Amino acid sequence: MLKLENVSKSWKEFQLKNVSFELRDKYCVILGPSGAGKSVIIQCIAGILDVDNGKIYYDDEDITDLKPELRNFGYVPQNYALFPNMNVYKNIKYGMTIRNIGKLTADKKIKDIAEFLNISHILERTPKTLSGGEQQRTALARALVLNPKLLLLDEPTSALDIHIKDTVMDELKKISELTPVIHITHDFVEARTLGENIAIVIDGELNDFGTKEIFKKPKNEKIAKFLGYNIVSENNTKLAISPENVKIKAVENTNAPKSTSTNLNNQKYGIVNGFIDFGYYKTVSVSYNNKNLKCICDEDFDIKSGDSVSIDFENMIRI
Ligand SMILES: Nc1ncnc2c1ncn2[C@@H]1O[C@H](COP(=O)(O)OP(=O)(O)OP(=O)(O)O)[C@@H](O)[C@H]1O
């Protein structure tokens, strides 16, 4: 499988710093905010970018300096990069044509892959007439017909609506049973749903690499913040608390504190700054000890800005 050892790449404004990891399972998600360096990592793996330092191995072979076409990895860029002047069939066939694969073999392969990805009916159409989902499947087919050893996907679902996204995620999972996948995203749900291995990349650094446990136990403050945890300091200890685990209750008492405080019984109080009603739940922002805590509450929690609330933390994680 794939192994990266201290891979670094830098330009004037950006540095990818000593990224090392080894794929253990068939679905790896690289998760991180915009500009973190996720595409740079995947392009170094594909061989589109040369690394400045470090090594890339596949099955113990050093492929760091191997040309992209000799790596036999399928790469699907974020914008799919379909050839606009070729129909879907020719787009899919392109890689096979330049590898001199015979017509009969190519036709059979395209037929099978088009059936698998449900695009047999659009083979004669050009990319500009396709929906986002159809373009995405065409790009996937173009990579898969070459039997890649590894499939590299740069934000494969970012142009898709939420309904198609679920179907595509199911398909990607199936594909990964045959061809291991590395998939870039900044979407936590996608990462949690698909990733057997998850790499968290922030500011050009690999902050953690592991299983879905990463989401439950952020290793450091940077990761906790990126994953949406609240960070609070209690008794000189830094704690990460997920929004679901900040429990707030309206304070009925007219003597309720009008500023954030902790009373003698150690009960914490805060003031509601604002909220967003998502219909079936609300996110509420509460000011507490000069911080804005994010909480998630039931839809029927009746609240308005300026209300006093009691606060309890559950499942705090020391970071
Ligand atoms: N060829 C290049 N020359 C100079 N800088 C580059 C080049 N390619 C990427 N970068 C810079 O590297 C940084 C990381 O870019 P990258 O595309 O890897 O981010 P990303 O994590 O994939 O973000 P996004 O989720 O927005 O696609 C950016 O600051 C980008 O401007």
The ligand as a Tripos MOL2 file, in Angstrom:
@<TRIPOS>MOLECULE
LIG
   31    33     1     0     0
SMALL
NO_CHARGES

@<TRIPOS>ATOM
      1 N1          1.3660   25.6630   -8.0540 N.pl3     1 LIG1
      2 C1          1.2660   26.4000   -6.9480 C.ar      1 LIG1
      3 N2          2.0310   27.5080   -6.7840 N.ar      1 LIG1
      4 C2          1.9790   28.2520   -5.6480 C.ar      1 LIG1
      5 N3          1.1660   27.9710   -4.6050 N.ar      1 LIG1
      6 C3          0.3810   26.8810   -4.7230 C.ar      1 LIG1
      7 C4          0.3850   26.0420   -5.8930 C.ar      1 LIG1
      8 N4         -0.5170   25.0270   -5.7030 N.ar      1 LIG1
      9 C5         -1.0500   25.2330   -4.4740 C.ar      1 LIG1
     10 N5         -0.5220   26.3320   -3.8910 N.ar      1 LIG1
     11 C6         -0.8640   26.8810   -2.5720 C.3       1 LIG1
     12 O1         -0.8340   25.8380   -1.6260 O.3       1 LIG1
     13 C7         -1.8190   26.0740   -0.6230 C.3       1 LIG1
     14 C8         -2.6180   24.8220   -0.3980 C.3       1 LIG1
     15 O2         -3.4500   24.5960   -1.5480 O.3       1 LIG1
     16 P1         -4.3570   23.3150   -1.7190 P.3       1 LIG1
     17 O3         -5.0280   23.4490   -3.0430 O.co2     1 LIG1
     18 O4         -3.5690   22.0820   -1.4700 O.co2     1 LIG1
     19 O5         -5.4200   23.4980   -0.5250 O.3       1 LIG1
     20 P2         -6.6440   22.5800   -0.1690 P.3       1 LIG1
     21 O6         -6.4630   22.1270    1.2490 O.co2     1 LIG1
     22 O7         -6.8110   21.5070   -1.1890 O.co2     1 LIG1
     23 O8         -7.8210   23.6470   -0.2320 O.3       1 LIG1
     24 P3         -9.3050   23.5970   -0.8730 P.3       1 LIG1
     25 O9        -10.1230   22.7460    0.0700 O.co2     1 LIG1
     26 O10        -9.7230   25.0250   -0.8610 O.co2     1 LIG1
     27 O11        -9.1770   23.0080   -2.2560 O.co2     1 LIG1
     28 C9         -2.6330   27.2620   -1.0720 C.3       1 LIG1
     29 O12        -2.2250   28.3880   -0.3370 O.3       1 LIG1
     30 C10        -2.2930   27.3950   -2.5280 C.3       1 LIG1
     31 O13        -2.3640   28.7430   -2.9480 O.3       1 LIG1
@<TRIPOS>BOND
     1     1     2 1
     2     2     3 ar
     3     2     7 ar
     4     3     4 ar
     5     4     5 ar
     6     5     6 ar
     7     6     7 ar
     8     6    10 ar
     9     7     8 ar
    10     8     9 ar
    11     9    10 ar
    12    10    11 1
    13    11    12 1
    14    11    30 1
    15    12    13 1
    16    13    14 1
    17    13    28 1
    18    14    15 1
    19    15    16 1
    20    16    17 2
    21    16    18 1
    22    16    19 1
    23    19    20 1
    24    20    21 2
    25    20    22 1
    26    20    23 1
    27    23    24 1
    28    24    25 2
    29    24    26 1
    30    24    27 1
    31    28    29 1
    32    28    30 1
    33    30    31 1
@<TRIPOS>SUBSTRUCTURE
     1 LIG1         1 GROUP 0 **** ****
